[in-house]
Amino acid sequence: MEPGRAARLLLLLLLPALAAAALGEFDPYRVLGVGRSSSQADIKKAYKRLAREWHPDKNKDPGAEDKFIQISKAYEILSNEEKRANFDRYGDAGESQGFSQQQHRQFHRFHDGFYFDESFFHFPFNSERRDTSDEKYLLHFSHYINEIVPDSFKKPYLIKITSDWCFSCIHIEPVWKEVAQELEALGAGIGVVHAGYERRLAHHLGAHSTPTLLGLINGKITFFHNAVIRENLWQFVENLLPSNLVEKITDKNYIRFLSDWRKDNKPHVLLFDHMPVVPLLYKLTAFAYRDYLSFGYVYVGLRGTEELSSQYNINVYTPTMMIFKEHIDRPADVVQAREMKKQLIDDFLSQNKFLMVARLTSQRLFQELCPVKKSHRQRKYCVVLLTGEGEKFAEAYEAFLTFAVANTKDTLKFVYIYSDRQPEFADALLMDEEKYHGRSAVVILERRNNAGKIAYKALEEAWQGSKEDNFILLDLLDQLRTDPGLLSSETVVADLNDELAPMFLIRWFYSTVDYISDCWDSLFHSNWREMMPLLSLLFSALFILFGTVIVQAFSDSSDTRDTPPSGKEETTTKTEKNDASFSKESNSRIPKKGFVEVTELTDINYTSNLVRLRPGHMNVVLILSNSTKTPLLQKFALEVYTFTGSSSLHFSFLSLDKHREWLEYLLEFAQDAAPIPNQYDKHFLERDYTGYVLALNGHKKYFCLFKPHRSGDEGGTLGSCEDYNALQHVEARGKSSCSPGSRSIKNKLHKLSFWMERLLEGSLQRFYIPSWPTLD
């Protein structure tokens, strides 16, 4: 036998033994520090403690990442009963199965000359051998949800899903490295998911094989299905971007484009370049700043741009970027460079995000232009022109714009607002005084907090733009520098209406188009596992439709066979049915008392009110703190009052200040068992659980969870004091507070009544626990 052939045979015989030995060294029990008889609760507690200690973002030890991976791996095995049983019996959790399959594929030609794949010798057997260039792009589930998804509304992401024992991943590595570096320099996001250690994230992304490449933009995932070459990946990222980000500008449309600043309330940016297509860097920049700026591109080598280039004296050999604001005859700012870099463009655009006098069209714009006062040295004042639309108010606006350009300072922002489009804002400042009707007014204001409180002072006379008006305003601004108390009036303004938001029908149309395109893409590229939800929905709809037709057919046939009753009998029958229905509903839903009986859950009544609660009975518990007790109890009484007629429901409240550990122990069972490393941050013990509601079934040992309503959602005004006082049959204890803070606290329980409906229907998710913890 030849020496080389003998060496290959020896390596082939030793390789399974070496792999088995490597796998056998890993003991999940030893890694987590638990015994083989430990319960799932003990395993979970040990995992959470170690994950918090060894998370790479918190622990700067060089071996923290490997230790954290081992902890996650151990928990993944022990939290799965099947894997844990396999490890207890055979010392293996099924991880070697993939090796056997790969080994079989690599050496299936053993009898045909000891065939070896050369890439086998370069394969990363463990995490220590992985390519370090991907380390900075690695994603965890919580990091993806909390940071990457929100950031995808500013830039697109190209994400790779990889794993160990993936030979195809090695083949695409050179192309991936090159494209990742190029796209990151242009402003695109790059991410890498290791499916072996982040299975939850890989499953969430819909990646069922490796390698998988996908794009993420505006929170939407799109899969890459072409050959992995540089041109295809660049085109894929470019196709993720909206097609209308950058408008092609020529001599025919540049005046119209630059004049649209009044309509869209944005500065307009023009890039002059000799490239026939819009550079990807410029498209990515336009996507990042699309909420602030409008972008146009001028191809200077194209016939039909001579007038435009001559108008602004453009050097056709050097890329030039110009930004235009209220005046289209001259740019507000210009930058030229032989090679436009991302940092240069970002610095240029970030200094020119707003018009000289921007119109307040939304609450977000108001908060950016007029920030809340942080300290006496960081005061920001807004000079607001409240005016109208049309030629009648044009002179007053032009005079205000001229004044703003001449008096621009870091501490001052000049803005204007259309009073007829924002009537609540205008009425709060002008107090509906007669002298301002049909005329413009100027108000100097300073925001005091995020709840809408402002300090302000209005010019005593209407603004006409005369020299006298300019002197009066200038004198007030000079006084304001030394005397902040000049803003003597205070009020609370409501949030501004979003004037530029698309109509409901337009949003619905775009959502429908996106859904149809996703379904179309799934039909051609997705596997059956990904298609199951859509097919299930389709067959369910067909089944309901078919069942309705059959039931209706039988119902019609039976009605025709029955003899219709006389008019008197029919009236009597209907009355009896209505009385019976009302009586039944009254017994189950109509309150039996004129108030809601809510008791505090303490260690004294804990056993009787929960642990030994009769079968079929539930205790609905509100979580509150000492500072939120009164408003939350008031809102809680409003929401659950109509359910007090049920004798199987009991209502209580729990003090978060006294029993936080008991609550957090229960909430652990409402989390996914997969690792979420970033949840253990420095604020872990300071989380606000006020407004949580738990429906506890003491007999069956499960609970349902209601999480507070977020204050920014629609319909968040139900918890106002007026609503509470209008319900006279609810007995209120303590003093009712009508402050904005009280309303925001009460809004946490908005839609609790709908949750109670689902609770009685039995359609809520249930979280089972092994036993009720003690309430110390």
PAROSE-587586 format. One record per residue (C-alpha): residue in one letter; y negated, x negated, z. Coordinates in steps of 0.05 Angstrom, whole numbers, padded with zeros to 5 digits, always signed. Last residue first. Layout:
AYXZ
...
//
This chain:
D-00740+00862+01039
L-00715+00912+00988
T-00643+00893+00979
P-00616+00888+00909
W-00580+00947+00876
S-00512+00927+00848
P-00481+00903+00782
I-00541+00924+00740
Y-00544+00968+00678
F-00604+00973+00632
R-00609+01039+00595
Q-00646+01050+00530
L-00680+01118+00527
S-00649+01177+00489
G-00625+01217+00550
E-00667+01278+00532
L-00697+01278+00601
L-00718+01206+00593
R-00744+01220+00523
E-00791+01272+00550
M-00812+01225+00606
W-00831+01173+00553
F-00874+01225+00519
S-00908+01239+00586
L-00920+01164+00596
K-00962+01165+00532
H-01022+01132+00566
L-01000+01100+00632
K-01038+01035+00620
N-01099+01076+00601
K-01110+01089+00675
I-01127+01016+00685
S-01175+01016+00626
R-01209+01079+00653
S-01218+01049+00722
G-01249+00986+00692
P-01298+01029+00652
S-01320+01062+00718
C-01303+01134+00732
S-01271+01123+00800
S-01240+01180+00837
K-01240+01175+00913
G-01177+01182+00954
R-01122+01232+00946
A-01121+01278+00886
E-01083+01345+00887
V-01065+01368+00817
H-01080+01442+00806
Q-01151+01428+00783
L-01134+01391+00720
A-01205+01385+00693
N-01220+01331+00745
Y-01168+01286+00716
D-01190+01295+00644
E-01262+01281+00664
C-01241+01218+00700
S-01213+01188+00636
G-01140+01172+00627
L-01132+01203+00559
T-01180+01154+00527
G-01129+01106+00497
G-01115+01147+00436
E-01108+01088+00391
D-01084+01022+00418
G-01130+00968+00445
S-01116+00979+00519
R-01042+00967+00513
H-00998+01022+00543
P-00958+00996+00601
K-00883+00985+00596
F-00834+01041+00612
L-00764+01019+00633
C-00699+01057+00642
F-00652+01040+00700
Y-00579+01034+00714
K-00533+01035+00775
K-00493+01099+00761
H-00509+01130+00829
G-00578+01101+00840
N-00606+01122+00772
L-00675+01089+00772
A-00730+01110+00724
L-00777+01050+00724
V-00852+01054+00709
Y-00895+00992+00695
G-00969+01004+00706
T-00980+00942+00746
Y-00933+00887+00724
D-00986+00833+00717
R-00953+00765+00711
E-00974+00714+00762
L-00906+00682+00777
F-00895+00663+00704
H-00966+00639+00695
K-00947+00565+00692
D-00899+00579+00635
Y-00827+00601+00638
Q-00828+00648+00578
N-00828+00588+00531
P-00753+00578+00535
I-00728+00646+00510
P-00654+00635+00513
A-00608+00691+00490
A-00590+00742+00544
D-00644+00791+00519
Q-00686+00818+00576
A-00680+00884+00614
F-00631+00854+00665
E-00684+00803+00686
L-00731+00862+00699
L-00689+00881+00760
Y-00697+00813+00794
E-00771+00813+00776
L-00780+00879+00813
W-00745+00856+00877
E-00784+00791+00876
R-00851+00827+00869
H-00838+00871+00931
K-00900+00867+00975
D-00959+00856+00928
L-00925+00896+00874
S-00926+00958+00918
L-00875+01010+00894
F-00890+01083+00877
S-00846+01144+00883
F-00828+01207+00844
H-00762+01245+00850
L-00728+01280+00791
S-00666+01323+00797
S-00703+01384+00821
S-00740+01391+00755
G-00805+01430+00764
T-00842+01364+00775
F-00839+01349+00701
T-00906+01381+00683
Y-00941+01337+00734
V-00913+01272+00707
E-00973+01249+00665
L-01029+01276+00710
A-00997+01250+00774
F-00989+01181+00743
K-01062+01180+00722
Q-01084+01194+00793
L-01034+01145+00822
L-01058+01091+00775
P-01131+01102+00792
T-01119+01099+00868
K-01069+01042+00872
T-01101+00992+00825
S-01129+00942+00877
N-01070+00950+00925
S-01020+00937+00869
L-00979+00985+00827
I-00909+00997+00800
L-00892+01071+00790
V-00821+01093+00808
V-00785+01152+00777
N-00724+01165+00821
M-00665+01197+00786
H-00614+01250+00806
G-00550+01266+00768
P-00505+01240+00823
R-00541+01241+00891
L-00584+01181+00911
R-00549+01136+00960
V-00581+01071+00936
L-00646+01103+00914
N-00685+01149+00959
S-00637+01147+01019
T-00627+01072+01018
Y-00699+01053+01003
N-00729+01100+01056
I-00741+01046+01108
D-00746+00985+01062
T-00803+01019+01026
L-00813+01064+00965
E-00880+01099+00974
T-00877+01174+00964
V-00905+01216+00907
E-00907+01292+00914
V-00946+01318+00854
F-00991+01378+00869
G-00995+01454+00859
K-00921+01463+00871
K-00862+01492+00832
P-00881+01459+00767
I-00857+01495+00704
R-00805+01452+00668
S-00733+01471+00685
N-00738+01541+00715
S-00797+01560+00672
E-00761+01539+00608
K-00703+01585+00625
S-00749+01643+00643
F-00789+01633+00580
S-00727+01634+00537
A-00700+01696+00572
D-00766+01733+00566
N-00771+01714+00493
K-00701+01737+00479
E-00712+01803+00515
T-00776+01816+00478
K-00744+01801+00412
T-00687+01849+00426
T-00734+01904+00447
T-00776+01897+00384
E-00714+01898+00340
E-00687+01959+00376
K-00752+01997+00363
G-00755+01976+00290
S-00683+01994+00276
P-00631+01939+00271
P-00612+01905+00205
T-00538+01914+00189
D-00503+01847+00187
R-00468+01825+00122
T-00531+01798+00091
D-00546+01757+00152
S-00477+01726+00151
S-00486+01703+00078
D-00554+01674+00093
S-00529+01635+00153
F-00469+01607+00114
A-00516+01581+00059
Q-00566+01554+00109
V-00512+01516+00145
I-00487+01486+00080
V-00557+01467+00056
T-00574+01435+00123
G-00510+01396+00123
F-00524+01368+00053
L-00594+01347+00073
I-00571+01316+00139
F-00515+01279+00104
L-00561+01254+00049
A-00612+01229+00100
S-00557+01194+00140
F-00529+01163+00076
L-00597+01133+00059
L-00612+01109+00130
S-00544+01075+00135
L-00553+01043+00066
L-00620+01014+00088
P-00593+00989+00155
M-00530+00960+00121
M-00566+00921+00067
E-00575+00858+00108
R-00501+00855+00124
W-00485+00871+00051
N-00519+00809+00026
S-00590+00805+00002
H-00614+00780-00065
F-00614+00836-00117
L-00617+00900-00077
S-00658+00866-00022
D-00714+00848-00070
W-00719+00921-00091
C-00720+00944-00019
D-00774+00894-00002
S-00815+00915-00063
I-00808+00988-00042
Y-00832+00973+00028
D-00892+00933+00004
V-00912+00989-00044
T-00906+01040+00011
S-00949+00999+00058
Y-01001+00990+00003
F-01004+01066-00009
W-01008+01082+00065
R-01066+01033+00074
I-01101+01065+00014
L-01088+01135+00040
F-01116+01117+00109
M-01181+01090+00081
P-01195+01015+00081
A-01236+00986+00139
L-01306+00964+00117
E-01346+01007+00165
D-01306+00989+00227
N-01342+01033+00278
L-01376+00995+00334
D-01349+00997+00405
A-01390+01039+00453
V-01453+01012+00486
V-01465+01006+00561
T-01537+01000+00585
E-01586+00953+00617
S-01662+00946+00612
S-01701+00887+00640
L-01689+00836+00585
L-01750+00795+00606
G-01708+00771+00664
P-01687+00712+00620
D-01757+00682+00633
T-01768+00612+00605
R-01736+00618+00536
L-01748+00693+00536
Q-01823+00684+00536
D-01819+00647+00470
L-01776+00702+00441
L-01825+00755+00463
D-01883+00718+00431
L-01846+00712+00365
L-01832+00787+00365
I-01905+00804+00378
F-01930+00754+00326
N-01882+00781+00273
D-01902+00853+00287
E-01975+00834+00280
K-01960+00800+00214
S-01930+00864+00188
G-01855+00875+00181
Q-01858+00950+00197
W-01818+00949+00262
A-01829+01010+00306
E-01871+01000+00368
E-01851+00980+00438
L-01804+00926+00415
A-01738+00938+00449
K-01711+00899+00509
Y-01638+00889+00525
A-01584+00875+00576
I-01514+00893+00553
K-01450+00924+00583
G-01397+00938+00530
A-01333+00924+00569
N-01330+00853+00544
N-01385+00831+00591
R-01460+00814+00595
R-01479+00818+00521
E-01552+00798+00510
L-01602+00840+00471
I-01668+00836+00433
V-01683+00901+00398
V-01722+00913+00333
A-01736+00982+00305
S-01739+01013+00235
R-01768+01081+00219
G-01742+01151+00205
H-01745+01170+00279
Y-01769+01109+00320
K-01829+01143+00351
E-01788+01204+00372
E-01745+01166+00422
D-01669+01177+00417
M-01656+01129+00475
L-01669+01070+00428
L-01612+01025+00452
A-01557+01076+00467
D-01578+01119+00408
A-01569+01061+00360
F-01499+01044+00384
E-01477+01117+00382
P-01507+01127+00312
Q-01471+01068+00279
R-01471+01090+00205
D-01538+01127+00210
S-01569+01069+00248
Y-01551+01017+00195
I-01548+00951+00232
Y-01583+00885+00229
V-01569+00815+00254
F-01608+00753+00275
K-01572+00705+00322
L-01611+00663+00371
T-01588+00607+00418
D-01572+00558+00363
K-01639+00570+00329
T-01664+00604+00265
N-01738+00619+00268
A-01762+00613+00196
V-01700+00643+00165
A-01701+00701+00216
F-01775+00717+00201
T-01761+00720+00126
L-01701+00766+00138
F-01743+00812+00183
A-01796+00817+00130
E-01744+00833+00077
Y-01713+00886+00122
A-01780+00921+00135
E-01796+00921+00061
A-01728+00950+00041
F-01730+01009+00090
K-01756+01062+00041
E-01717+01030-00016
G-01651+01054+00013
E-01610+01047+00076
G-01634+01052+00148
T-01656+01006+00203
L-01639+00979+00271
L-01658+00905+00268
V-01621+00867+00322
V-01643+00801+00353
C-01582+00774+00388
Y-01587+00726+00446
K-01537+00674+00468
R-01542+00642+00537
Q-01501+00580+00549
R-01542+00546+00603
H-01544+00608+00647
S-01469+00614+00641
K-01416+00649+00599
K-01459+00703+00567
V-01415+00745+00521
P-01417+00728+00448
C-01464+00760+00398
L-01443+00738+00329
E-01369+00736+00345
Q-01367+00798+00388
F-01408+00838+00339
L-01363+00817+00281
R-01302+00841+00319
Q-01336+00907+00336
S-01347+00922+00263
T-01401+00928+00210
L-01458+00890+00243
R-01499+00867+00183
A-01510+00792+00178
V-01579+00762+00176
M-01572+00690+00152
L-01503+00709+00126
F-01442+00686+00164
K-01386+00636+00156
N-01430+00577+00136
Q-01415+00523+00188
S-01340+00536+00185
L-01343+00531+00109
F-01366+00458+00105
D-01322+00433+00162
D-01262+00468+00132
I-01276+00440+00062
L-01281+00368+00087
Q-01219+00375+00129
K-01179+00403+00070
K-01198+00347+00023
M-01236+00356-00042
E-01230+00293-00085
R-01289+00265-00122
A-01334+00300-00072
Q-01394+00347-00074
V-01419+00395-00020
V-01474+00447-00026
D-01509+00495+00022
A-01553+00558+00018
P-01547+00559-00057
R-01607+00580-00099
D-01621+00640-00144
I-01570+00683-00107
H-01612+00691-00043
E-01579+00728+00014
K-01522+00678+00022
F-01493+00630-00029
I-01444+00574-00016
M-01433+00518-00066
M-01373+00473-00076
T-01375+00417-00128
P-01317+00379-00160
T-01345+00319-00197
Y-01345+00309-00272
V-01382+00373-00290
N-01442+00354-00248
I-01474+00422-00237
N-01549+00435-00243
Y-01547+00506-00213
Q-01571+00544-00274
S-01543+00493-00322
S-01471+00502-00297
L-01478+00578-00300
E-01509+00577-00370
E-01453+00531-00395
T-01397+00573-00366
G-01377+00611-00429
R-01332+00558-00460
L-01285+00532-00407
G-01288+00460-00383
V-01328+00479-00322
Y-01273+00524-00295
V-01313+00564-00244
Y-01276+00592-00184
G-01300+00648-00138
F-01289+00661-00064
S-01314+00714-00016
L-01325+00693+00057
Y-01313+00717+00128
D-01247+00756+00131
R-01219+00716+00072
Y-01228+00650+00109
A-01155+00628+00114
F-01135+00661+00049
A-01193+00628+00011
T-01173+00561+00039
L-01101+00570+00016
K-01126+00589-00053
Y-01172+00528-00055
L-01117+00481-00036
L-01071+00513-00088
P-01120+00492-00143
V-01146+00549-00188
V-01122+00536-00259
P-01159+00502-00316
M-01179+00442-00272
H-01250+00416-00287
D-01279+00441-00222
F-01338+00483-00197
L-01321+00520-00132
L-01365+00579-00116
V-01370+00610-00047
H-01401+00678-00030
P-01430+00695+00038
K-01404+00761+00066
N-01430+00832+00080
D-01382+00864+00029
K-01433+00908-00005
R-01497+00868+00007
W-01463+00802-00012
D-01442+00833-00078
S-01500+00800-00113
L-01463+00734-00121
F-01407+00767-00161
R-01453+00810-00204
I-01495+00750-00222
Y-01432+00708-00237
N-01401+00760-00283
K-01419+00742-00354
D-01434+00668-00347
T-01364+00658-00319
I-01327+00666-00253
K-01252+00674-00241
E-01243+00711-00175
V-01204+00680-00118
L-01162+00718-00067
N-01141+00774-00114
S-01068+00752-00125
P-01049+00754-00052
L-01013+00691-00028
L-00937+00688-00025
N-00935+00670-00099
E-00969+00603-00084
V-00915+00586-00033
F-00861+00601-00084
Q-00896+00563-00139
W-00899+00501-00095
L-00826+00509-00077
N-00806+00517-00150
E-00845+00456-00173
R-00815+00411-00119
I-00743+00428-00132
V-00695+00471-00091
A-00666+00517-00144
N-00688+00589-00136
H-00676+00643-00083
F-00731+00634-00031
F-00733+00691+00019
T-00796+00730+00038
I-00813+00747+00110
K-00875+00788+00129
G-00918+00772+00190
N-00980+00765+00147
I-00944+00709+00110
L-00876+00678+00122
G-00836+00643+00069
L-00761+00629+00068
L-00712+00573+00057
T-00640+00578+00078
P-00592+00519+00086
T-00551+00546+00118
S-00522+00616+00121
H-00537+00682+00155
A-00613+00677+00155
G-00643+00745+00171
L-00704+00717+00207
H-00682+00750+00272
H-00613+00721+00264
A-00642+00651+00257
L-00686+00664+00317
R-00628+00687+00361
R-00584+00631+00336
E-00634+00578+00358
Y-00589+00521+00379
G-00539+00520+00321
A-00587+00554+00273
H-00636+00496+00277
V-00702+00527+00253
V-00753+00485+00217
G-00826+00505+00205
I-00883+00484+00160
G-00952+00517+00155
A-00996+00511+00094
G-01064+00476+00098
L-01064+00429+00039
A-01038+00369+00080
E-00981+00413+00105
L-00963+00430+00033
E-00957+00357+00012
Q-00918+00334+00074
A-00869+00393+00070
V-00860+00384-00005
E-00839+00311+00001
K-00794+00321+00061
W-00761+00383+00030
V-00746+00347-00035
P-00713+00289+00001
E-00674+00336+00048
I-00645+00383-00006
H-00578+00346-00010
I-00572+00336+00065
C-00578+00412+00078
S-00522+00423+00028
F-00475+00383+00072
C-00486+00428+00133
W-00443+00405+00191
D-00503+00411+00238
S-00553+00466+00222
T-00612+00484+00178
I-00661+00541+00170
K-00724+00518+00132
I-00791+00553+00138
L-00851+00553+00092
Y-00909+00585+00127
P-00970+00620+00096
K-01039+00613+00129
K-01087+00655+00169
F-01045+00718+00181
S-00985+00672+00190
D-01019+00647+00254
P-01000+00712+00289
V-00927+00702+00269
I-00926+00628+00287
E-00956+00634+00356
N-00924+00687+00401
I-00862+00706+00360
Y-00846+00636+00333
H-00860+00602+00400
S-00817+00655+00435
F-00759+00642+00387
H-00763+00566+00384
L-00787+00528+00323
L-00776+00455+00303
Y-00832+00427+00258
K-00847+00365+00299
E-00773+00346+00300
D-00763+00352+00225
S-00782+00280+00209
T-00733+00257+00263
D-00674+00271+00217
R-00615+00291+00261
R-00570+00236+00290
E-00585+00253+00362
S-00570+00327+00349
N-00497+00313+00334
F-00450+00294+00277
P-00507+00280+00228
F-00471+00265+00162
H-00483+00199+00128
F-00410+00178+00122
F-00392+00247+00095
S-00443+00240+00039
E-00393+00195+00002
D-00344+00253-00006
F-00275+00224+00002
Y-00213+00238-00042
F-00149+00207-00014
G-00113+00199-00081
D-00088+00268-00100
H-00047+00282-00037
F-00109+00284+00007
R-00146+00328-00043
H-00164+00380+00010
F-00199+00325+00048
Q-00272+00347+00048
R-00258+00422+00046
H-00206+00418+00101
Q-00250+00376+00145
Q-00307+00425+00135
Q-00262+00482+00157
S-00235+00442+00216
F-00304+00422+00237
G-00328+00495+00235
Q-00270+00514+00280
S-00289+00460+00330
E-00342+00504+00361
G-00292+00557+00383
A-00310+00552+00457
D-00260+00496+00472
G-00229+00474+00537
Y-00167+00514+00518
R-00162+00569+00570
D-00229+00567+00606
F-00266+00549+00542
N-00235+00607+00504
A-00251+00655+00562
R-00324+00631+00562
K-00329+00641+00488
E-00303+00712+00494
E-00346+00729+00554
N-00410+00704+00522
S-00460+00682+00576
L-00418+00620+00589
I-00420+00594+00518
E-00494+00607+00503
Y-00512+00582+00573
A-00478+00516+00559
K-00513+00508+00492
S-00581+00525+00522
I-00570+00474+00578
Q-00546+00421+00528
I-00607+00433+00484
F-00653+00426+00545
K-00620+00360+00563
D-00629+00335+00493
E-00703+00355+00494
A-00715+00326+00564
G-00686+00258+00547
P-00754+00224+00539
D-00779+00257+00604
K-00845+00294+00591
N-00820+00359+00621
K-00864+00420+00608
D-00863+00427+00532
P-00794+00396+00529
H-00765+00450+00575
W-00725+00414+00628
E-00747+00448+00693
R-00757+00519+00665
A-00691+00515+00629
L-00657+00490+00692
R-00681+00549+00735
K-00669+00600+00681
Y-00599+00574+00668
A-00580+00575+00742
K-00604+00647+00749
K-00566+00669+00687
I-00502+00636+00711
D-00510+00667+00780
A-00521+00737+00749
Q-00462+00727+00702
S-00417+00714+00762
S-00391+00646+00782
S-00315+00636+00786
R-00316+00573+00744
G-00369+00542+00789
V-00441+00530+00772
G-00482+00467+00759
L-00509+00488+00691
V-00485+00425+00656
R-00422+00421+00698
Y-00401+00491+00680
P-00418+00479+00607
D-00370+00419+00603
F-00381+00377+00541
E-00334+00316+00538
G-00281+00357+00502
L-00322+00363+00439
A-00327+00288+00430
A-00253+00280+00445
A-00235+00333+00394
A-00278+00298+00341
L-00246+00231+00356
A-00176+00261+00352
P-00192+00296+00286
L-00219+00230+00256
L-00162+00184+00276
L-00113+00205+00221
L-00164+00205+00165
L-00192+00138+00187
L-00121+00108+00185
L-00110+00137+00116
R-00176+00109+00091
A-00159+00040+00119
A-00091+00042+00085
R-00123+00059+00018
G-00170+00000+00024
P-00113-00047+00043
E-00070-00025-00017
M+00000+00000+00000
//
